[in-house]
Amino acid sequence: MTKYVIKRLILAFVTAFIILSLTFILMKLLPFTKPIGNAEVQYSYYMSQVHLGFVLDLPREATGYGERLFRYVDSTGLVHNFYQTPVMVQYVSWLRNIFTKWEWGTSTYIMPNVSAIIIIGHRLPTSMYINILSVVWSVPLGIGLGIFAALKKNTMVDHVISTLVMVFISVPSFVLITFVIWIFAYRLNWLPTQWAQVTDPTLTKFLSYIIPVFVLSFGSICGYTRFTRAELCEVMESEYLLLARTKGLTKRQAILRHALRNAMVPIVPSILAEFIGILGGSMILETLYSIPGIGGLFVEALNAKDYNVLFVDMALFTTISLVAGVILDLSYGFIDPRIRMGARK
């Protein structure tokens, strides 16, 4: 098991390295994004890029480096001509900056000359709070409805729950949030029409969580309900459960001691995968509800062509997905002791 864990971690690191390297090179092949602001602000940005190794500072015009990015004359009369370095030179500088200084670049538009890591750090807590609340809300409710539907199999209750799940699971989250905002925010005026600002009252800040948490957890509740019902129904028809009943256990005892425990083996790891799915799917929701999270930041950076912030945001999503995949694989062995990943036959 230890050997398998080490191999999975190494594989995840190599996969992340390849993905991020290709993403960096492809982004650097795009036209250079010039920063906004006055001449002094732009000069400060280009000097930071020179320090990172992405831009050259030459005293006169030069050929062989493409179009000149910016020209500036400082207070001492010194002329600065900035040119972009070759892509592979930038790639080597990028690797050196990360491994030696943990420097991922600065923003060109969203927050000029501010480190992309700092911007992500400011936006990340909001997204995490919303996603964690949605998972905490959806897991017990979805599993509970699934268990209830399985215990009432082939009854009117089961048919109603299964039908509603199939209908509602087909509704995209961005369509659902549009209707929820229109009904509860604009028509009934019960909830805020967008995410609360820092200066808003505490009650408004609390109410602003209701719509995004509900919309994010809605699809998860339907998914958990359907998955739990299917797994529990399959376990309840197994031979070992019938043997438990013949030994004198009541239906309730057999379900609690055997059926639920075995049905949870594939369900519990799916919670991790569902969390990652919610985190990625919140991009559109954060944009529609004006939530200052990393999902909305991804769309904002993409529209503004702020490639440094966009790249760090993509790196975060990639890392979370790979780590969740490793945890997902390892969780099977902890949930069911009979499963040992990487063991010899």
Beta strands, then each sheet from edge to edge (+ up, - down):
strand 1: 55-58
strand 2: 70-73
strand 3: 79-84
sheet 1: 1+ 3- 2+
end
